[in-house]
Amino acid sequence: MVYVLHNKYQFVAWFNYTDDYFTQTPYQRHDRLTVQYKFLNFDYSQQWGLQASVPQRFGNWLDSRLTVLGVWMKEKCSAFYDIPFNRDIAWVMVSLRNNFTLVPNHLYLNLDGMIRSKAHQAIYDLPSSGNVDLGLKYIFCKKRATLHVFCNDLFETSVIDPVIRFGNQNMKMDFSCYRQVGVSLVYRFGGYKDRSKEVDTARFKQ
């Protein structure tokens, strides 16, 4: 269900239920030092969610969009080896996008950020995470050329290390996280003509 206020602010409410939901989940064997990964069917997985998106403009120098997402999720599996589970958790994710106008029609600065609280996936515990992205965009040559310099995941915090501390399972994963720095140059050549034709809607008026 979506509600739009003043053609600007968007609010969304949703519910999702999946019977016999399945996903790949690890299990540490008792008879030997082995971790096996299998796709197993759960009893079900369900989620309730609320989301709000709030754009805001501050004069001619800043365009921002704040998005807040809240989710309550539950997963149940009665036949997960010898450790059946019935887990639920509420988590929140907040993102903020900012576009600063430094020189109108020429120079822009983008500063975006996201943060998410702890969550679950089957018997996994998923730590909180977030990221900050920074970009500088320069438009020149009569708006035909765009030079973009960017740095994504500035503080190297977007990748999580899942942990399992459930029943007789004890495991921690360690994934690498990398900062991404790049430069792109786009040039748009002239001479393009729009050849699209207006759609004939006369038949709808009969």
N, C-alpha and C positions, 0 to 999 in steps of 0.2 A: 504494500500500500504506500503510495507516494502522495505527499501533500506539498504544494508549491505556494509559498506566501509572497505576495507582491511581485510575482514573476521573477523572484530573485533567490529567496531562501528555500532550500529543499530539505524535506524531512521524509525519511523512509522507515517503515516498519516491516519486518519480514519474519517468516517462520519456515523452517526446512526440516523435514523428517525423512530419513532413509532407512527402510527396513532391510535387514540382512546386509547392512553396510560392510564393506571390506576394504582393508588396506594392508600394506606390508608392515609387519611388526616383528622385532627381534625377540628371541628367547634363548637364554643361556641353558645349555643342556646340563643335566646332573651327572651323566655317566662319562662324559669326556669334556675336555676344555674346548668347547665349540659354541659359537653363536650361530643359530640358524634363523633365516628370514623366510617367512611364509606369508602368503595372502590368505587371511582367515576371515570368515564371516562373523561379524558381531551380531548381537540381537538387534540393535538399532543404533542410529546416531541422530541426534536432533539439535537444532539451534534456534534460538530466538535472537533477533537483532534489531537495534535502533541506530539510525544514522542521521546526522544533521550536517548540512553543508551551508556555510555562511560566507558569501563573498562580500568584500568591503573595499571601497575605493577611498583613498585619502588624497584629496586634491588631484593634481596632475602628476604626482611623483611616486605613488605607491598603489599597486593593485594586490590585494591579498585574498586568500581563500582558506578558511578554517574548516576542516572536516573532522568530526568526532564520530567514532563507531564504537558501540557497545554490544557485546555478544555474550549470551549465556548458552553454554553447550554442555551436552551430556552424551556419554558413550557407554554402552553396556554390552558385555560379552560374558555369557554364563558358561562357555566352554573354552576358555582360553587356557589350555594346558591344565596345570594344577593350581592356577591362581586366577580365577574369574574376577572380573572387575566391573564396577559400576561407578564411574567417575563423572563429576560435573565441576565446572568452573566458570566464572564470569571474567572476561577480559575486556580491555579498552585499548583502542588505538586512536591516536590524535595526530593529524598531519596539518602542516601549515605551509602554504606556498606564497612566496612574496616576489613581486616583480617591481623593481625600483627603476624609475626613469631618471637617468643621470643627465643625458642630453636628449631632448625630444627628437624622435625620428632617427636617432643615431646610436645612442649608447644606453644599454640596459644591464642591470645587475639582477640575477636570480638567486634567491636564497630560500631553499626548501628544507624542511625538516619533518621527521616522523618519529614517534615513539609508541611502543606497544608493551603492554604489561604481560605478566606470565600467563602461560596457557598450558593445555594438555593435548596430547594426541595418543590415544590408547594408553599404554603404561608409561609413555614418555612424559617428562616434565620439561616444558619449553621455557627457557629463561626469557626475561624481558629483552627488548632490543630497540634499536633506533638508528637513524642515520641523518646526516646533514650533507646537503649537496649545494655547491656554489658554482655559479657560472656568470661569465661576462660576455655580452653580445654587442658587436659593433656592426652597424649597417652603413654601407657607403656605396659609391658609384651609382648614384640616383636610385638607391634602394634595390639594386640588382645583386649586390654582393653582401654576404653576411659572414663575419668572422666570429667564431664561438670558441671561447676558452673555458674549460670546465674542470671541476674536481668533484667527483662523486664519492660518497661515503668518507667525508673529510676526516673523521675521527676513527674510522675502521671499527664500527660498532654494529653493522647491519647483519652480520652472520652470527648465528647462535650455536652454542654447544649443548645439545640435548643431553639430559640426564635421566637415568632410570634407577629409582630407589623404591621398588614395589615388590612386595612379597619376598621371594628368595632371589630376586634379580638385582644386580648391582653393576651398573655400567655407565660410563661417561664418554661422550664423543668429543673430539677436539678437531674443529674445522678451522682452516686458515681464512683470514679476512684481509682483503686488499683494498687499498685506496686507488681509485682510478682517475688519472689525469689525462686530458686530451685536448686537441685543437682540431676544429673543423672549419672548412671554407666552402661556402656555397655561392655559386654565381648563376644567375638566371638570365639566359639569353633572350633578347627581344624578338619580335616578329610573330608571336603566337596570336592567333585569332580564334575566338570562341565560335565554333561551328554548330553548337547545340541549337536545336529548333524548339520553339514553344510547343508544348504538348496540347493537342486538340482535345478540349474538354466539352465540346458541344454536346456529345452524347449523354453527358451526365445531367443536362438541363432539360431533357425530354420528360 
